[in-house]
Amino acid sequence: MTRLPLACVIALAMATSGAVAQSPSPNGVKTLNPPGAIKAEGTWSLGTRAGDFVFVAGMQGIDPATNTLVQDPQARIRQAFLNIRLIAQSEGASLQDCVRLTVYVSDLHRFAPMVEKAQAELWGKPPYPPRTMIEVQRLFDDDIVEIDSVFYAPVRK
C-alpha cells in the first residue's frame, strides 16, 4: 500500500523537474538529440533513426554554441552541413553515407556556388550523394539555406 504513494511522489517530482520523457514509437523510431548539436525549439526534432536510416531535419547554419545564425553566407552554408554531419555521426554515419540531400536556397544563382564549395570541401572527393537544389521564396527566419538529408547507417548488432 505504501508503494503507490511513493511512486506517485516520484512521478510528480520527475514531472516538475523539467525532465521530458519521450515514449518510443511503437515501431522503434528513435529521436536524436546528440550532445553539441543545436537546440530544437518547438514541435520538431533534430533527427530520427528508423532501422538502418537516419533522417536529419532541415538544417540551417546555426552555431550550436550560440544557437544563432552564422552571419557570413559562405560560413552559414558550411555550418548547415556541419550540423548535419554532427547528427549523422552521432549514429555512426559519415557524410559519405548520405543517400539524399535536398538543399533549399533563397537565391539559386547566388548561393548554389557556395553550396558547391562547402560540399566539395567537407566531402573531400566523390562520390557525392544525390542532391536536389531548389530556390524557394522564403525560409524560416528569412534564412538563405536549409538542407534536408538522409543517411544509411546500419544498426550495429
N, CA, C and O atoms as a GROMACS GRO file, in nm:
protein
  628
    1MET      N    1   0.082  -0.119   0.000
    1MET     CA    2   0.000   0.000   0.000
    1MET      C    3   0.087   0.126   0.000
    1MET      O    4   0.048   0.227  -0.058
    2THR      N    5   0.204   0.121   0.063
    2THR     CA    6   0.288   0.240   0.068
    2THR      C    7   0.364   0.262  -0.062
    2THR      O    8   0.416   0.371  -0.085
    3ARG      N    9   0.370   0.163  -0.147
    3ARG     CA   10   0.442   0.178  -0.274
    3ARG      C   11   0.370   0.271  -0.371
    3ARG      O   12   0.435   0.347  -0.443
    4LEU      N   13   0.241   0.266  -0.375
    4LEU     CA   14   0.166   0.351  -0.466
    4LEU      C   15   0.189   0.499  -0.438
    4LEU      O   16   0.218   0.573  -0.532
    5PRO      N   17   0.177   0.546  -0.314
    5PRO     CA   18   0.203   0.688  -0.290
    5PRO      C   19   0.348   0.727  -0.322
    5PRO      O   20   0.371   0.836  -0.373
    6LEU      N   21   0.445   0.639  -0.293
    6LEU     CA   22   0.585   0.669  -0.324
    6LEU      C   23   0.604   0.682  -0.475
    6LEU      O   24   0.675   0.772  -0.521
    7ALA      N   25   0.542   0.593  -0.553
    7ALA     CA   26   0.551   0.600  -0.698
    7ALA      C   27   0.491   0.731  -0.749
    7ALA      O   28   0.544   0.793  -0.841
    8CYS      N   29   0.380   0.773  -0.688
    8CYS     CA   30   0.317   0.900  -0.728
    8CYS      C   31   0.408   1.018  -0.697
    8CYS      O   32   0.418   1.112  -0.776
    9VAL      N   33   0.474   1.014  -0.581
    9VAL     CA   34   0.566   1.121  -0.542
    9VAL      C   35   0.682   1.128  -0.642
    9VAL      O   36   0.721   1.237  -0.683
   10ILE      N   37   0.738   1.013  -0.679
   10ILE     CA   38   0.849   1.010  -0.774
   10ILE      C   39   0.804   1.063  -0.910
   10ILE      O   40   0.874   1.143  -0.972
   11ALA      N   41   0.688   1.018  -0.956
   11ALA     CA   42   0.637   1.065  -1.085
   11ALA      C   43   0.613   1.216  -1.082
   11ALA      O   44   0.645   1.285  -1.179
   12LEU      N   45   0.558   1.268  -0.974
   12LEU     CA   46   0.533   1.410  -0.960
   12LEU      C   47   0.665   1.488  -0.960
   12LEU      O   48   0.676   1.592  -1.023
   13ALA      N   49   0.763   1.436  -0.888
   13ALA     CA   50   0.894   1.502  -0.883
   13ALA      C   51   0.958   1.506  -1.020
   13ALA      O   52   1.017   1.608  -1.058
   14MET      N   53   0.947   1.398  -1.097
   14MET     CA   54   1.005   1.396  -1.232
   14MET      C   55   0.930   1.492  -1.323
   14MET      O   56   0.992   1.560  -1.404
   15ALA      N   57   0.800   1.499  -1.310
   15ALA     CA   58   0.720   1.586  -1.396
   15ALA      C   59   0.750   1.732  -1.370
   15ALA      O   60   0.747   1.813  -1.463
   16THR      N   61   0.780   1.768  -1.247
   16THR     CA   62   0.806   1.908  -1.214
   16THR      C   63   0.953   1.946  -1.225
   16THR      O   64   0.987   2.064  -1.213
   17SER      N   65   1.041   1.849  -1.249
   17SER     CA   66   1.185   1.879  -1.257
   17SER      C   67   1.226   1.930  -1.393
   17SER      O   68   1.340   1.970  -1.412
   18GLY      N   69   1.135   1.930  -1.489
   18GLY     CA   70   1.169   1.976  -1.623
   18GLY      C   71   1.211   1.862  -1.714
   18GLY      O   72   1.232   1.885  -1.833
   19ALA      N   73   1.223   1.741  -1.663
   19ALA     CA   74   1.259   1.627  -1.746
   19ALA      C   75   1.139   1.590  -1.831
   19ALA      O   76   1.027   1.577  -1.782
   20VAL      N   77   1.164   1.571  -1.959
   20VAL     CA   78   1.057   1.533  -2.050
   20VAL      C   79   1.086   1.392  -2.099
   20VAL      O   80   1.183   1.368  -2.170
   21ALA      N   81   1.002   1.299  -2.060
   21ALA     CA   82   1.020   1.162  -2.104
   21ALA      C   83   0.954   1.144  -2.239
   21ALA      O   84   0.837   1.179  -2.257
   22GLN      N   85   1.029   1.090  -2.333
   22GLN     CA   86   0.972   1.064  -2.464
   22GLN      C   87   0.943   0.916  -2.474
   22GLN      O   88   1.028   0.832  -2.445
   23SER      N   89   0.820   0.884  -2.516
   23SER     CA   90   0.792   0.744  -2.535
   23SER      C   91   0.841   0.703  -2.673
   23SER      O   92   0.822   0.776  -2.770
   24PRO      N   93   0.904   0.586  -2.681
   24PRO     CA   94   0.950   0.541  -2.811
   24PRO      C   95   0.830   0.513  -2.900
   24PRO      O   96   0.720   0.485  -2.853
   25SER      N   97   0.853   0.521  -3.030
   25SER     CA   98   0.743   0.491  -3.121
   25SER      C   99   0.712   0.342  -3.113
   25SER      O  100   0.797   0.263  -3.072
   26PRO      N  101   0.593   0.303  -3.152
   26PRO     CA  102   0.558   0.160  -3.148
   26PRO      C  103   0.651   0.074  -3.233
   26PRO      O  104   0.669  -0.044  -3.206
   27ASN      N  105   0.711   0.133  -3.337
   27ASN     CA  106   0.798   0.057  -3.426
   27ASN      C  107   0.946   0.082  -3.403
   27ASN      O  108   1.030   0.041  -3.483
   28GLY      N  109   0.978   0.151  -3.293
   28GLY     CA  110   1.119   0.168  -3.257
   28GLY      C  111   1.190   0.286  -3.319
   28GLY      O  112   1.313   0.287  -3.323
   29VAL      N  113   1.118   0.386  -3.368
   29VAL     CA  114   1.184   0.505  -3.421
   29VAL      C  115   1.245   0.582  -3.304
   29VAL      O  116   1.178   0.612  -3.205
   30LYS      N  117   1.373   0.613  -3.317
   30LYS     CA  118   1.449   0.679  -3.210
   30LYS      C  119   1.469   0.827  -3.245
   30LYS      O  120   1.515   0.859  -3.355
   31THR      N  121   1.435   0.915  -3.154
   31THR     CA  122   1.457   1.059  -3.172
   31THR      C  123   1.600   1.092  -3.134
   31THR      O  124   1.652   1.044  -3.033
   32LEU      N  125   1.666   1.176  -3.217
   32LEU     CA  126   1.806   1.210  -3.196
   32LEU      C  127   1.822   1.351  -3.141
   32LEU      O  128   1.756   1.445  -3.186
   33ASN      N  129   1.911   1.364  -3.044
   33ASN     CA  130   1.945   1.493  -2.986
   33ASN      C  131   2.086   1.483  -2.928
   33ASN      O  132   2.103   1.484  -2.806
   34PRO      N  133   2.188   1.472  -3.016
   34PRO     CA  134   2.323   1.447  -2.967
   34PRO      C  135   2.385   1.567  -2.896
   34PRO      O  136   2.348   1.681  -2.923
   35PRO      N  137   2.478   1.540  -2.804
   35PRO     CA  138   2.549   1.650  -2.737
   35PRO      C  139   2.623   1.736  -2.840
   35PRO      O  140   2.678   1.685  -2.937
   36GLY      N  141   2.622   1.866  -2.816
   36GLY     CA  142   2.692   1.959  -2.905
   36GLY      C  143   2.610   2.007  -3.024
   36GLY      O  144   2.656   2.091  -3.100
   37ALA      N  145   2.489   1.953  -3.039
   37ALA     CA  146   2.403   1.993  -3.151
   37ALA      C  147   2.327   2.121  -3.117
   37ALA      O  148   2.324   2.164  -3.002
   38ILE      N  149   2.268   2.180  -3.219
   38ILE     CA  150   2.183   2.297  -3.197
   38ILE      C  151   2.064   2.255  -3.111
   38ILE      O  152   2.037   2.136  -3.095
   39LYS      N  153   1.994   2.352  -3.056
   39LYS     CA  154   1.878   2.324  -2.972
   39LYS      C  155   1.752   2.332  -3.058
   39LYS      O  156   1.724   2.434  -3.120
   40ALA      N  157   1.678   2.224  -3.060
   40ALA     CA  158   1.549   2.223  -3.132
   40ALA      C  159   1.444   2.284  -3.041
   40ALA      O  160   1.423   2.237  -2.929
   41GLU      N  161   1.379   2.387  -3.088
   41GLU     CA  162   1.274   2.454  -3.010
   41GLU      C  163   1.144   2.444  -3.087
   41GLU      O  164   1.139   2.477  -3.206
   42GLY      N  165   1.041   2.400  -3.021
   42GLY     CA  166   0.912   2.387  -3.087
   42GLY      C  167   0.877   2.242  -3.112
   42GLY      O  168   0.926   2.152  -3.043
   43THR      N  169   0.795   2.219  -3.211
   43THR     CA  170   0.739   2.087  -3.237
   43THR      C  171   0.816   2.013  -3.346
   43THR      O  172   0.757   1.967  -3.444
   44TRP      N  173   0.945   2.001  -3.328
   44TRP     CA  174   1.029   1.926  -3.423
   44TRP      C  175   1.149   1.870  -3.349
   44TRP      O  176   1.180   1.914  -3.238
   45SER      N  177   1.216   1.775  -3.410
   45SER     CA  178   1.338   1.720  -3.352
   45SER      C  179   1.449   1.728  -3.455
   45SER      O  180   1.424   1.745  -3.575
   46LEU      N  181   1.572   1.716  -3.410
   46LEU     CA  182   1.688   1.726  -3.497
   46LEU      C  183   1.696   1.612  -3.596
   46LEU      O  184   1.741   1.630  -3.710
   47GLY      N  185   1.653   1.497  -3.555
   47GLY     CA  186   1.658   1.382  -3.644
   47GLY      C  187   1.598   1.260  -3.579
   47GLY      O  188   1.561   1.261  -3.462
   48THR      N  189   1.588   1.154  -3.658
   48THR     CA  190   1.540   1.026  -3.609
   48THR      C  191   1.618   0.913  -3.675
   48THR      O  192   1.670   0.927  -3.786
   49ARG      N  193   1.624   0.803  -3.605
   49ARG     CA  194   1.674   0.679  -3.664
   49ARG      C  195   1.554   0.588  -3.680
   49ARG      O  196   1.477   0.568  -3.587
   50ALA      N  197   1.539   0.534  -3.800
   50ALA     CA  198   1.435   0.436  -3.829
   50ALA      C  199   1.505   0.319  -3.898
   50ALA      O  200   1.536   0.325  -4.016
   51GLY      N  201   1.529   0.214  -3.822
   51GLY     CA  202   1.602   0.100  -3.876
   51GLY      C  203   1.744   0.140  -3.913
   51GLY      O  204   1.818   0.192  -3.830
   52ASP      N  205   1.781   0.115  -4.037
   52ASP     CA  206   1.916   0.145  -4.084
   52ASP      C  207   1.932   0.285  -4.142
   52ASP      O  208   2.037   0.318  -4.196
   53PHE      N  209   1.829   0.367  -4.131
   53PHE     CA  210   1.834   0.501  -4.188
   53PHE      C  211   1.824   0.609  -4.081
   53PHE      O  212   1.752   0.596  -3.982
   54VAL      N  213   1.899   0.716  -4.105
   54VAL     CA  214   1.898   0.834  -4.017
   54VAL      C  215   1.842   0.950  -4.100
   54VAL      O  216   1.895   0.982  -4.207
   55PHE      N  217   1.738   1.010  -4.050
   55PHE     CA  218   1.673   1.123  -4.117
   55PHE      C  219   1.704   1.248  -4.036
   55PHE      O  220   1.671   1.257  -3.918
   56VAL      N  221   1.768   1.346  -4.100
   56VAL     CA  222   1.806   1.468  -4.032
   56VAL      C  223   1.710   1.579  -4.075
   56VAL      O  224   1.680   1.594  -4.193
   57ALA      N  225   1.663   1.655  -3.978
   57ALA     CA  226   1.573   1.767  -4.006
   57ALA      C  227   1.642   1.867  -4.097
   57ALA      O  228   1.764   1.870  -4.105
   58GLY      N  229   1.563   1.949  -4.164
   58GLY     CA  230   1.621   2.057  -4.242
   58GLY      C  231   1.709   2.143  -4.152
   58GLY      O  232   1.662   2.199  -4.053
   59MET      N  233   1.836   2.153  -4.188
   59MET     CA  234   1.932   2.226  -4.105
   59MET      C  235   1.967   2.360  -4.165
   59MET      O  236   1.986   2.374  -4.286
   60GLN      N  237   1.975   2.457  -4.077
   60GLN     CA  238   2.022   2.590  -4.111
   60GLN      C  239   2.164   2.606  -4.059
   60GLN      O  240   2.215   2.518  -3.988
   61GLY      N  241   2.226   2.716  -4.094
   61GLY     CA  242   2.362   2.743  -4.049
   61GLY      C  243   2.364   2.807  -3.912
   61GLY      O  244   2.407   2.921  -3.896
   62ILE      N  245   2.316   2.735  -3.814
   62ILE     CA  246   2.308   2.783  -3.676
   62ILE      C  247   2.432   2.737  -3.601
   62ILE      O  248   2.470   2.620  -3.606
   63ASP      N  249   2.495   2.829  -3.532
   63ASP     CA  250   2.611   2.798  -3.448
   63ASP      C  251   2.559   2.732  -3.320
   63ASP      O  252   2.483   2.794  -3.246
   64PRO      N  253   2.598   2.606  -3.293
   64PRO     CA  254   2.548   2.538  -3.173
   64PRO      C  255   2.587   2.608  -3.043
   64PRO      O  256   2.517   2.594  -2.943
   65ALA      N  257   2.697   2.681  -3.042
   65ALA     CA  258   2.742   2.748  -2.919
   65ALA      C  259   2.648   2.862  -2.880
   65ALA      O  260   2.628   2.888  -2.761
   66THR      N  261   2.591   2.930  -2.979
   66THR     CA  262   2.505   3.046  -2.951
   66THR      C  263   2.359   3.023  -2.989
   66THR      O  264   2.272   3.100  -2.948
   67ASN      N  265   2.333   2.918  -3.066
   67ASN     CA  266   2.201   2.888  -3.122
   67ASN      C  267   2.147   3.005  -3.206
   67ASN      O  268   2.027   3.032  -3.208
   68THR      N  269   2.239   3.073  -3.274
   68THR     CA  270   2.201   3.181  -3.365
   68THR      C  271   2.265   3.156  -3.502
   68THR      O  272   2.363   3.083  -3.514
   69LEU      N  273   2.207   3.217  -3.604
   69LEU     CA  274   2.258   3.200  -3.740
   69LEU      C  275   2.397   3.261  -3.753
   69LEU      O  276   2.424   3.370  -3.702
   70VAL      N  277   2.486   3.190  -3.823
   70VAL     CA  278   2.618   3.242  -3.856
   70VAL      C  279   2.597   3.356  -3.956
   70VAL      O  280   2.514   3.344  -4.046
   71GLN      N  281   2.671   3.465  -3.941
   71GLN     CA  282   2.646   3.584  -4.024
   71GLN      C  283   2.695   3.571  -4.168
   71GLN      O  284   2.619   3.600  -4.260
   72ASP      N  285   2.819   3.529  -4.190
   72ASP     CA  286   2.875   3.521  -4.324
   72ASP      C  287   2.802   3.413  -4.405
   72ASP      O  288   2.790   3.300  -4.358
   73PRO      N  289   2.754   3.444  -4.526
   73PRO     CA  290   2.677   3.346  -4.605
   73PRO      C  291   2.752   3.216  -4.632
   73PRO      O  292   2.695   3.108  -4.616
   74GLN      N  293   2.879   3.223  -4.674
   74GLN     CA  294   2.954   3.100  -4.701
   74GLN      C  295   2.973   3.018  -4.574
   74GLN      O  296   2.958   2.896  -4.576
   75ALA      N  297   3.005   3.084  -4.465
   75ALA     CA  298   3.024   3.016  -4.336
   75ALA      C  299   2.890   2.959  -4.287
   75ALA      O  300   2.888   2.853  -4.223
   76ARG      N  301   2.781   3.026  -4.315
   76ARG     CA  302   2.648   2.977  -4.273
   76ARG      C  303   2.613   2.848  -4.345
   76ARG      O  304   2.562   2.754  -4.285
   77ILE      N  305   2.639   2.845  -4.475
   77ILE     CA  306   2.610   2.725  -4.553
   77ILE      C  307   2.697   2.609  -4.505
   77ILE      O  308   2.649   2.496  -4.491
   78ARG      N  309   2.824   2.637  -4.481
   78ARG     CA  310   2.915   2.534  -4.429
   78ARG      C  311   2.866   2.483  -4.293
   78ARG      O  312   2.868   2.363  -4.267
   79GLN      N  313   2.821   2.574  -4.207
   79GLN     CA  314   2.772   2.536  -4.074
   79GLN      C  315   2.650   2.446  -4.085
   79GLN      O  316   2.634   2.354  -4.006
   80ALA      N  317   2.562   2.471  -4.182
   80ALA     CA  318   2.445   2.384  -4.200
   80ALA      C  319   2.491   2.241  -4.227
   80ALA      O  320   2.436   2.147  -4.171
   81PHE      N  321   2.592   2.225  -4.314
   81PHE     CA  322   2.647   2.092  -4.340
   81PHE      C  323   2.713   2.032  -4.215
   81PHE      O  324   2.700   1.912  -4.189
   82LEU      N  325   2.782   2.115  -4.137
   82LEU     CA  326   2.846   2.066  -4.014
   82LEU      C  327   2.740   2.019  -3.914
   82LEU      O  328   2.762   1.920  -3.844
   83ASN      N  329   2.628   2.089  -3.906
   83ASN     CA  330   2.520   2.049  -3.816
   83ASN      C  331   2.463   1.914  -3.858
   83ASN      O  332   2.432   1.829  -3.773
   84ILE      N  333   2.448   1.894  -3.988
   84ILE     CA  334   2.402   1.765  -4.040
   84ILE      C  335   2.502   1.656  -4.005
   84ILE      O  336   2.465   1.549  -3.957
   85ARG      N  337   2.629   1.684  -4.029
   85ARG     CA  338   2.734   1.585  -4.005
   85ARG      C  339   2.735   1.541  -3.858
   85ARG      O  340   2.750   1.422  -3.829
   86LEU      N  341   2.720   1.635  -3.765
   86LEU     CA  342   2.720   1.602  -3.623
   86LEU      C  343   2.609   1.503  -3.589
   86LEU      O  344   2.631   1.406  -3.516
   87ILE      N  345   2.491   1.527  -3.640
   87ILE     CA  346   2.377   1.439  -3.610
   87ILE      C  347   2.398   1.302  -3.674
   87ILE      O  348   2.372   1.200  -3.610
   88ALA      N  349   2.445   1.299  -3.799
   88ALA     CA  350   2.472   1.171  -3.866
   88ALA      C  351   2.581   1.093  -3.792
   88ALA      O  352   2.567   0.973  -3.770
   89GLN      N  353   2.688   1.161  -3.752
   89GLN     CA  354   2.798   1.094  -3.682
   89GLN      C  355   2.752   1.037  -3.548
   89GLN      O  356   2.807   0.937  -3.502
   90SER      N  357   2.654   1.101  -3.485
   90SER     CA  358   2.606   1.050  -3.356
   90SER      C  359   2.544   0.911  -3.371
   90SER      O  360   2.528   0.839  -3.272
   91GLU      N  361   2.510   0.874  -3.494
   91GLU     CA  362   2.453   0.741  -3.521
   91GLU      C  363   2.545   0.654  -3.604
   91GLU      O  364   2.503   0.553  -3.661
   92GLY      N  365   2.673   0.694  -3.612
   92GLY     CA  366   2.773   0.611  -3.680
   92GLY      C  367   2.782   0.632  -3.830
   92GLY      O  368   2.844   0.551  -3.899
   93ALA      N  369   2.723   0.738  -3.882
   93ALA     CA  370   2.728   0.765  -4.026
   93ALA      C  371   2.827   0.879  -4.054
   93ALA      O  372   2.850   0.965  -3.969
   94SER      N  373   2.884   0.877  -4.172
   94SER     CA  374   2.970   0.986  -4.217
   94SER      C  375   2.899   1.058  -4.331
   94SER      O  376   2.793   1.014  -4.376
   95LEU      N  377   2.956   1.167  -4.377
   95LEU     CA  378   2.896   1.236  -4.492
   95LEU      C  379   2.890   1.146  -4.614
   95LEU      O  380   2.798   1.158  -4.695
   96GLN      N  381   2.985   1.054  -4.626
   96GLN     CA  382   2.986   0.961  -4.740
   96GLN      C  383   2.871   0.860  -4.732
   96GLN      O  384   2.842   0.792  -4.830
   97ASP      N  385   2.805   0.851  -4.616
   97ASP     CA  386   2.690   0.762  -4.601
   97ASP      C  387   2.558   0.833  -4.633
   97ASP      O  388   2.451   0.774  -4.619
   98CYS      N  389   2.566   0.957  -4.676
   98CYS     CA  390   2.444   1.032  -4.713
   98CYS      C  391   2.386   0.974  -4.842
   98CYS      O  392   2.456   0.958  -4.941
   99VAL      N  393   2.257   0.943  -4.838
   99VAL     CA  394   2.191   0.886  -4.956
   99VAL      C  395   2.097   0.984  -5.023
   99VAL      O  396   2.042   0.955  -5.129
  100ARG      N  397   2.077   1.102  -4.962
  100ARG     CA  398   1.987   1.201  -5.022
  100ARG      C  399   2.006   1.335  -4.956
  100ARG      O  400   2.006   1.347  -4.834
  101LEU      N  401   2.023   1.438  -5.040
  101LEU     CA  402   2.030   1.578  -4.994
  101LEU      C  403   1.926   1.658  -5.071
  101LEU      O  404   1.913   1.645  -5.193
  102THR      N  405   1.854   1.740  -5.000
  102THR     CA  406   1.768   1.840  -5.063
  102THR      C  407   1.808   1.974  -5.003
  102THR      O  408   1.801   1.994  -4.882
  103VAL      N  409   1.851   2.065  -5.090
  103VAL     CA  410   1.902   2.195  -5.047
  103VAL      C  411   1.805   2.302  -5.094
  103VAL      O  412   1.777   2.314  -5.214
  104TYR      N  413   1.755   2.378  -5.000
  104TYR     CA  414   1.665   2.489  -5.030
  104TYR      C  415   1.744   2.618  -5.013
  104TYR      O  416   1.804   2.641  -4.908
  105VAL      N  417   1.745   2.702  -5.115
  105VAL     CA  418   1.817   2.830  -5.108
  105VAL      C  419   1.722   2.942  -5.148
  105VAL      O  420   1.628   2.922  -5.225
  106SER      N  421   1.748   3.060  -5.094
  106SER     CA  422   1.662   3.175  -5.125
  106SER      C  423   1.702   3.243  -5.255
  106SER      O  424   1.623   3.321  -5.309
  107ASP      N  425   1.821   3.217  -5.307
  107ASP     CA  426   1.868   3.274  -5.434
  107ASP      C  427   1.962   3.172  -5.498
  107ASP      O  428   2.079   3.162  -5.460
  108LEU      N  429   1.911   3.098  -5.595
  108LEU     CA  430   1.987   2.989  -5.655
  108LEU      C  431   2.116   3.036  -5.719
  108LEU      O  432   2.221   2.974  -5.699
  109HIS      N  433   2.112   3.145  -5.795
  109HIS     CA  434   2.232   3.194  -5.864
  109HIS      C  435   2.339   3.240  -5.766
  109HIS      O  436   2.458   3.220  -5.790
  110ARG      N  437   2.298   3.299  -5.657
  110ARG     CA  438   2.395   3.350  -5.560
  110ARG      C  439   2.451   3.240  -5.469
  110ARG      O  440   2.572   3.236  -5.443
  111PHE      N  441   2.364   3.150  -5.420
  111PHE     CA  442   2.406   3.057  -5.316
  111PHE      C  443   2.445   2.917  -5.365
  111PHE      O  444   2.513   2.845  -5.293
  112ALA      N  445   2.404   2.877  -5.485
  112ALA     CA  446   2.442   2.744  -5.537
  112ALA      C  447   2.594   2.727  -5.541
  112ALA      O  448   2.643   2.621  -5.502
  113PRO      N  449   2.671   2.826  -5.587
  113PRO     CA  450   2.817   2.808  -5.585
  113PRO      C  451   2.873   2.792  -5.443
  113PRO      O  452   2.972   2.721  -5.423
  114MET      N  453   2.811   2.856  -5.346
  114MET     CA  454   2.856   2.843  -5.207
  114MET      C  455   2.824   2.703  -5.153
  114MET      O  456   2.902   2.647  -5.076
  115VAL      N  457   2.711   2.648  -5.193
  115VAL     CA  458   2.676   2.511  -5.154
  115VAL      C  459   2.778   2.415  -5.215
  115VAL      O  460   2.828   2.326  -5.147
  116GLU      N  461   2.807   2.434  -5.344
  116GLU     CA  462   2.907   2.350  -5.413
  116GLU      C  463   3.041   2.354  -5.340
  116GLU      O  464   3.103   2.250  -5.317
  117LYS      N  465   3.085   2.474  -5.304
  117LYS     CA  466   3.215   2.491  -5.237
  117LYS      C  467   3.217   2.420  -5.102
  117LYS      O  468   3.311   2.347  -5.072
  118ALA      N  469   3.115   2.442  -5.022
  118ALA     CA  470   3.109   2.380  -4.889
  118ALA      C  471   3.102   2.228  -4.900
  118ALA      O  472   3.168   2.157  -4.825
  119GLN      N  473   3.021   2.180  -4.991
  119GLN     CA  474   3.006   2.036  -5.006
  119GLN      C  475   3.136   1.972  -5.056
  119GLN      O  476   3.175   1.867  -5.006
  120ALA      N  477   3.202   2.034  -5.152
  120ALA     CA  478   3.329   1.980  -5.203
  120ALA      C  479   3.434   1.977  -5.092
  120ALA      O  480   3.510   1.881  -5.081
  121GLU      N  481   3.437   2.081  -5.011
  121GLU     CA  482   3.534   2.088  -4.902
  121GLU      C  483   3.508   1.980  -4.797
  121GLU      O  484   3.601   1.912  -4.752
  122LEU      N  485   3.383   1.964  -4.757
  122LEU     CA  486   3.351   1.871  -4.649
  122LEU      C  487   3.350   1.725  -4.693
  122LEU      O  488   3.387   1.637  -4.615
  123TRP      N  489   3.309   1.696  -4.816
  123TRP     CA  490   3.310   1.559  -4.866
  123TRP      C  491   3.453   1.519  -4.906
  123TRP      O  492   3.492   1.403  -4.895
  124GLY      N  493   3.530   1.618  -4.952
  124GLY     CA  494   3.668   1.591  -4.991
  124GLY      C  495   3.682   1.540  -5.133
  124GLY      O  496   3.768   1.589  -5.207
  125LYS      N  497   3.601   1.444  -5.171
  125LYS     CA  498   3.609   1.389  -5.306
  125LYS      C  499   3.481   1.311  -5.334
  125LYS      O  500   3.406   1.279  -5.242
  126PRO      N  501   3.456   1.281  -5.461
  126PRO     CA  502   3.339   1.198  -5.493
  126PRO      C  503   3.355   1.059  -5.431
  126PRO      O  504   3.466   1.021  -5.395
  127PRO      N  505   3.251   0.985  -5.419
  127PRO     CA  506   3.117   1.013  -5.470
  127PRO      C  507   3.040   1.108  -5.378
  127PRO      O  508   3.057   1.108  -5.256
  128TYR      N  509   2.954   1.186  -5.440
  128TYR     CA  510   2.865   1.277  -5.368
  128TYR      C  511   2.725   1.216  -5.369
  128TYR      O  512   2.692   1.138  -5.459
  129PRO      N  513   2.644   1.249  -5.271
  129PRO     CA  514   2.508   1.192  -5.267
  129PRO      C  515   2.418   1.256  -5.373
  129PRO      O  516   2.447   1.365  -5.421
  130PRO      N  517   2.309   1.188  -5.408
  130PRO     CA  518   2.210   1.251  -5.495
  130PRO      C  519   2.160   1.378  -5.426
  130PRO      O  520   2.137   1.380  -5.305
  131ARG      N  521   2.144   1.483  -5.505
  131ARG     CA  522   2.106   1.612  -5.446
  131ARG      C  523   2.006   1.683  -5.536
  131ARG      O  524   2.015   1.679  -5.659
  132THR      N  525   1.912   1.747  -5.472
  132THR     CA  526   1.821   1.838  -5.539
  132THR      C  527   1.840   1.973  -5.474
  132THR      O  528   1.840   1.985  -5.351
  133MET      N  529   1.858   2.078  -5.558
  133MET     CA  530   1.869   2.214  -5.504
  133MET      C  531   1.754   2.295  -5.561
  133MET      O  532   1.731   2.299  -5.682
  134ILE      N  533   1.682   2.359  -5.472
  134ILE     CA  534   1.560   2.430  -5.509
  134ILE      C  535   1.564   2.573  -5.456
  134ILE      O  536   1.600   2.596  -5.341
  135GLU      N  537   1.529   2.667  -5.542
  135GLU     CA  538   1.514   2.805  -5.496
  135GLU      C  539   1.372   2.821  -5.442
  135GLU      O  540   1.275   2.783  -5.507
  136VAL      N  541   1.363   2.878  -5.322
  136VAL     CA  542   1.233   2.900  -5.259
  136VAL      C  543   1.218   3.048  -5.230
  136VAL      O  544   1.315   3.122  -5.217
  137GLN      N  545   1.094   3.090  -5.220
  137GLN     CA  546   1.068   3.232  -5.196
  137GLN      C  547   1.113   3.274  -5.057
  137GLN      O  548   1.166   3.384  -5.039
  138ARG      N  549   1.092   3.187  -4.958
  138ARG     CA  550   1.125   3.227  -4.822
  138ARG      C  551   1.153   3.104  -4.736
  138ARG      O  552   1.089   3.000  -4.750
  139LEU      N  553   1.251   3.118  -4.646
  139LEU     CA  554   1.285   3.015  -4.549
  139LEU      C  555   1.263   3.069  -4.408
  139LEU      O  556   1.251   3.190  -4.389
  140PHE      N  557   1.259   2.979  -4.311
  140PHE     CA  558   1.241   3.018  -4.172
  140PHE      C  559   1.346   3.121  -4.132
  140PHE      O  560   1.462   3.109  -4.172
  141ASP      N  561   1.308   3.220  -4.055
  141ASP     CA  562   1.396   3.329  -4.012
  141ASP      C  563   1.457   3.408  -4.128
  141ASP      O  564   1.563   3.469  -4.114
  142ASP      N  565   1.389   3.406  -4.243
  142ASP     CA  566   1.440   3.472  -4.365
  142ASP      C  567   1.582   3.427  -4.397
  142ASP      O  568   1.665   3.506  -4.442
  143ASP      N  569   1.609   3.298  -4.373
  143ASP     CA  570   1.742   3.243  -4.394
  143ASP      C  571   1.770   3.227  -4.543
  143ASP      O  572   1.682   3.243  -4.627
  144ILE      N  573   1.896   3.194  -4.574
  144ILE     CA  574   1.940   3.176  -4.713
  144ILE      C  575   1.946   3.030  -4.754
  144ILE      O  576   1.942   3.000  -4.874
  145VAL      N  577   1.955   2.938  -4.657
  145VAL     CA  578   1.970   2.795  -4.689
  145VAL      C  579   1.908   2.708  -4.581
  145VAL      O  580   1.908   2.742  -4.463
  146GLU      N  581   1.855   2.594  -4.624
  146GLU     CA  582   1.813   2.488  -4.534
  146GLU      C  583   1.839   2.357  -4.608
  146GLU      O  584   1.805   2.343  -4.726
  147ILE      N  585   1.899   2.261  -4.537
  147ILE     CA  586   1.942   2.137  -4.602
  147ILE      C  587   1.878   2.019  -4.531
  147ILE      O  588   1.893   2.002  -4.410
  148ASP      N  589   1.808   1.938  -4.608
  148ASP     CA  590   1.741   1.818  -4.560
  148ASP      C  591   1.825   1.698  -4.604
  148ASP      O  592   1.874   1.697  -4.717
  149SER      N  593   1.842   1.596  -4.517
  149SER     CA  594   1.929   1.486  -4.554
  149SER      C  595   1.884   1.353  -4.494
  149SER      O  596   1.814   1.347  -4.392
  150VAL      N  597   1.928   1.246  -4.562
  150VAL     CA  598   1.901   1.109  -4.518
  150VAL      C  599   2.033   1.032  -4.528
  150VAL      O  600   2.107   1.047  -4.625
  151PHE      N  601   2.061   0.951  -4.426
  151PHE     CA  602   2.184   0.873  -4.421
  151PHE      C  603   2.153   0.725  -4.403
  151PHE      O  604   2.053   0.687  -4.342
  152TYR      N  605   2.241   0.643  -4.458
  152TYR     CA  606   2.234   0.498  -4.437
  152TYR      C  607   2.338   0.465  -4.331
  152TYR      O  608   2.457   0.492  -4.348
  153ALA      N  609   2.292   0.406  -4.220
  153ALA     CA  610   2.381   0.373  -4.109
  153ALA      C  611   2.328   0.245  -4.044
  153ALA      O  612   2.252   0.251  -3.948
  154PRO      N  613   2.369   0.130  -4.098
  154PRO     CA  614   2.317   0.003  -4.044
  154PRO      C  615   2.332  -0.006  -3.893
  154PRO      O  616   2.435   0.031  -3.837
  155VAL      N  617   2.229  -0.055  -3.830
  155VAL     CA  618   2.230  -0.072  -3.685
  155VAL      C  619   2.335  -0.176  -3.651
  155VAL      O  620   2.338  -0.285  -3.708
  156ARG      N  621   2.422  -0.142  -3.558
  156ARG     CA  622   2.527  -0.235  -3.515
  156ARG      C  623   2.468  -0.334  -3.416
  156ARG      O  624   2.400  -0.296  -3.320
  157LYS      N  625   2.495  -0.460  -3.441
  157LYS     CA  626   2.439  -0.565  -3.353
  157LYS      C  627   2.544  -0.626  -3.267
  157LYS      O  628   2.516  -0.715  -3.188
   0.00000   0.00000   0.00000
